[in-house]
């Protein structure tokens, strides 16, 4: 049986760039939709037996109708091709409030052919999977409010601890009661002990549900289709079953700048090791992250230009330059010249981090308690090289005097 597994689509990421004048959609949304189109087309061309989406269709828990339309078009394409598709609900798809519909609700409400929404823990048998000779254990994201209500806990940490134990027992029980003649696939939107996160976690919301390594590496499982962590990885690399995070389908932030993007096609057969094919998504938007430390006040702009990528690398890339420098050199930085230099980039982020060269230190033999507030403030002004220190000291003296008189 051939399974296609992807996760963390986040198609409504609009935090960078401009809008497309033809479609009216943000250009970054088109980046994500391009990758999604590649995944859907591959599923159809290869005639896979099952598509598993492991959660987080969106970034926003209440996506705009336009983004829902674009996601729906791609899922309907799978439905019309009669490819069974499982949509697991992730933390970005579900409202933290009990009773509110999740972002994938319409596919369940309308009973879309060959599409099943997994919004509750469950064991799916062939009867639930359009007759496929397969069993699927589904573990969607569990919202904090749901945990609190289910466990009766008032402390979220204790609620998560209890629910993790219950989930472990639940999954283990389903594995034991499943048909030993059929392969078992576990799909979950959660973290796993020992999994590696990317450099940044801007889209990671809420407390993580953490599954134990021993639970997901159970040899009775044939494949584990994970979502939630954006760093592509096999948490059980070199062993069976494969425990796969395919990662996000497009780079979300600078923490993913050096990572390629993937989805996975797995050949699953009872009695045989599962074979995994990592398929790289090409044409993914480049993120270039650079840092610089100014050590001289001479030729500051040229120094910063040298820290940036070459002009050949800039077109259509999202670039960030983080610069550290002594605070008194702030006026030497020509930001407009840098933005002109990076005009061919898709977007340029300039992050200035002025530094104070030295910490305030009192003279040897002195103790803080022996100094007046005005003396301490004067030492701070001297260490910080404040230009109008005398004026500020005079103002401070007035405030201290008035406060003393009021007392």
N, C-alpha and C positions, 0 to 999 in steps of 0.2 A: 504494500500500500504506500502510495506516494503522498506525503503531506507537505503543504507549503505553510510556513510559520513566519509571521512578522508581528511587530508590536510597536507601540509608542509612535503613532502617526503624527499626532499634534498638528493637524493640518491648518489650524487657525493661528499659527505663530506669526504675528504681525509686528514684532518689536524692532525690525530693521527695514530700511528701504522705502521705496516709492510704490505707487499703484500702476498697474498696467492700463494704458489708455483705451485698449480695445475691450477687455473683459470687465474692467473696473475693479478687479481683485488686486490685493497687495501682491507685489512681485514675489515676496517671500512665501506667500500662500501657494503661488504657482510652482515654486520650487518643491514644496512638499507634495503637491498634487502630481507633479511630474514623476516623482519616485513612486507614489501610489499607483499611477498608471502602469509603470513598469512592472510592479508586483502583480497587479490584476492581469495584465496581458500575459505575463509568464505563466500564471496559473492556468489560463485558458489554452495557451499554446502547448504547454506540457501535459494538459489534460490530467491535472492532479486529482486525486481522489477526495481530498479534503483540504480546506483552507482554515487555519487557526489564527485568528487575530487575538493577541494576548493583552489587549487593553490599552486605553488612552487614545481614543480617536481624536480628541481635541486637547487644547490647553485650558480652555475656559469651560467650566462646568455647565454654563448656560450659553452654548455657542449661538452665534447669529444664524438666522435662517439661511443666509447665503452659503455659509460654510456647511450647514447640514445638507443643503441641496447638493453640494459638490461631493461630499462623502457618500450621500445616498446614490448618486449616479454611478459611482464605482462599485458599490456593493450590489446594486441592481444588475450591473453588468455580469457579475459572478452568478447571481440568481438566474438570469436569463440564459446563461451558459450551462445551467443545471449542475453547478459545482457546489456541493455542500460546504457551507461556511459557518463557522462558529465565531461569534463576537463576544469576547469576554469583557466585562465591565471593569474599567480601571479607576484609579483614584481621581483622575481628571474628568471622568464621565459621570460621576455620581455626586449628588448634592449631599452636604453634611446634615441636612434636615430630614428627619423621618417623614416619609409619605410623599416626598417630591419625586417626580419622574426623573430618570437618568437620561443622559444625552443619546443613548441608543434605543430608547423606549419605543420609538415608532416602528422599528422592525419587528418587535414582539407584538405590539398592539395590532399591526396590520397583517401579522402572520405571513410575512414575505416568504415565498417558496424557496426552499433550500437554504434558508438563513435561520439560525437559532441564536438567540441572545442568552448568554450565560450570566445572569445577575444574582444567582444564589448558589451556594455550594451544592454540588450534585454529582451523581454517578450516571453517566449516559451509556446506555447499552445499544446494541445494533438497532433495536426497535426505535430508539430515539435519534439514531444517526442515519436515517434513510436506508437502513439495511446494510450499512457498511460493517464488515467483520472486524469491529474495533470497539474498545471501551474507552471512554474519556472521563477522567475525574476533573471537575472544574472547580476552581477556587478563585472567584472574583475578589476585588478589593472589598474589604469590610470597613464601612465608615465608622468613625469614632462614636457618633451618636448611637449607631446600631449596637456597638459593643457595650456601651454604657447601659442601654436598655436591656440587652440580652443577659448581661451578667449581674445587673443591679449594683454595680460598683459606682462610687462617686469619684474615684481616682482613676484617670485614664491609663496610667502605667500599670496598675494592677489589672485593669480590664484587659489590656493587651496581653499581659502575661497569662491570664486565665484563658483567653480566647485562643492564643497560640497553642496552649496545651490541648484544648478541646479540638482544634483543627487538626493537630497531629494525630490525635486518637481517631478522629473521623476519617481522615485519609487512610490511615493504616487499616482501619476496619473495612473500608471499601476495597482496598487492595486484596485483603484476605478473602472477601466474599465474592470477588469478581471471577469470571469464567477463566480458568487456567489455560484454556485452549485458544484464547484470543489475546492479542496484544493490548496493553494498557498504556494510554497516554495521559499524563498529568499536565494540565495547563493552569497557571496561577499568575496573578498580578500581585507580586510581593517581593520582598528581599529574601536572600538566602544567606545563612552564615557562611562567611568566607568569600562572598562575591565582591568584586572590585567595582567601586563607583568611579565615575569620570571626575575631571578636575573641578567642574562646577555643577551645582544642583539647583539651578534656578527654577526648574519645573517640578521639583520633588516637593509635594505638599503633604502635610500631616505626618503623624507617626507612622513608621513603617511596620507592616506586618512581616515578621521574620520567621521563615521556615528553617528547620534544622537541616544540616547537610545530610544526616543519616536518613531523614524522611524522603528527600527528593532523589537520593542515590540508591533507593531500594532496587535490588536487581530484578524484582518482579515487574518493574516499569520498563517499557520499551523506549519511551521518549518523554522528555519533560520540556514543555513549551512555556517559557517564562516571559513576562513583561514587567516593566517598571524601571529597571536599571538600564541606562542608555549606553553603557559601555559593552560592545559586543564581546561575548565570552562563553566558553563552555566551562561551567563550574566543576564538572566532573571529567575534565579533559584526559583523554587516553584510556578511559574506562567506560563501561556501560552501566546505566543508560546515559546518553548525552543529556546534559542539563543546560539548555541553551537560552541565553539572552541574545537575541539578534541585534538589539540596540535600536535606537530611533532611526526613522527612515530618511531623515535629513539632519544636518548639524543644527542643533538648537542654540548653542551658545559657544563661547570661546573655550570652555572646558572640553569640547569635542573637536577642537581645531585640528588636532593631529590624528584623529581616528577616522578610518573609512566607514562607510555605512553599508549595511548588509540586510538581506533576508535569507531564509534558509529553506531548502527543500530536503526532506528526510525520507529515506526508504525504510519503512517499518514492516517487519515480518516476524511472526512468532517463531522463536527457536533460532533466530539469526541476529547477529549484531546489527544494530541500526546504523546505516550509513548516512552521513550528514554532508550536504553540499552547501557551502557558504557562497552566496551569489552577491557580488559587490554591486552596489548601485552607482552608476557612473553619472557624470554631469552634476554631482552634488556641489552646492555653493561652497567656495573656499573661505575659510576663516584664517586670518593671519594675525598672530598675536606677537607683538614685539615690546621689549622693555629697554629703557636707557637710563643711565645715571650720569648726570652732568657733573664733571669734575673740574671744569674750567669755565670761566665767564666769557671766554673768547669764542667767536664763531658758533654761537649757540644754535642758531637755526640750521646751519650746515651740519652740525653734529647730529641733530635730531633727524634731518633728512637721511643721513647715512645709516641711521638705525632702522629706517623704514625699508620695506621691500623694494626691489628694483621696479622701475616703471613698467617693465614687461610683466611683472607679477600682479600688478594692481588691478587691471581691468576686471570689473564685476566681482571683485573680492570684498569681503567685509574685513576691515583692518582696524586693529586697536594698537595704540602706542601709549604705554604707561611710562611716565618719566618722573624720576626723583631728582630733586635739586634743592640747594639752599634757598630758603624762603626769600631772601633779599634779591635773588636773581629773577624773580617772577617777571619783572618788566622787560627782561632781555628775551623772553620767549615770544616769537612772532607767530601766533596761532594761525592768523590769516594766510601767511606764507605756506605753512604746512598744509592747510586745507586746499590751497591752490595746487600744491605739489601732488596731492592725492586725489585730484579732481576726477580721475578715471576710475577710482574705486567705486564699488557699489555703495559703500558707506564707510566713513572714517570716524572712529571714536578716539578722542584725545583725552587722556586721563592724567591730570597734573597732581603730583604728590609732593608738595613743598615740605622740606625737612628742617627741623631746628637742629643746628649743628651740635650744640652741647647742652647737657642737662644743667640745671641750676645746682650749684654746689656751694655750701657755706664754707667759710674759712675753717682751717684746722683748729680745734680747740673750742669752737663755738657749738652751741646746741640751739636747735630751733626755738626752744622755749625762752631763750635769752634774747631773742630778736623781736622787735615790735612788728606788727603787720606792715607798717610803712617800710621798715628795713627789708623785710622779706620781698615785698613788691618791688623795691628798688633793685634787689639782686636778680629778680626774674627779668626786669626790663633790661638790665645790663647784659645778661646772658643771651637774651633774645635779640639784642642790638636794635631795640625800638628807637626810632629816630626822634620822636617827640616825648621822650621819657620824662623830662622836666615838667611838661604841661600835665602829663598824666599823674605824676607824683603830687603836684599841687592840687589837682582835682581830688585825688584820693585823700589827701590831708583834710580837705573841706568836708568830705563825706564822713571821715572818721570823727572829726570834731563835732559835726552836727549830730551824729549818732550818740556820742558821749553826752552831749547837752540834753538830748531827748531822754536818755537813760536817767 
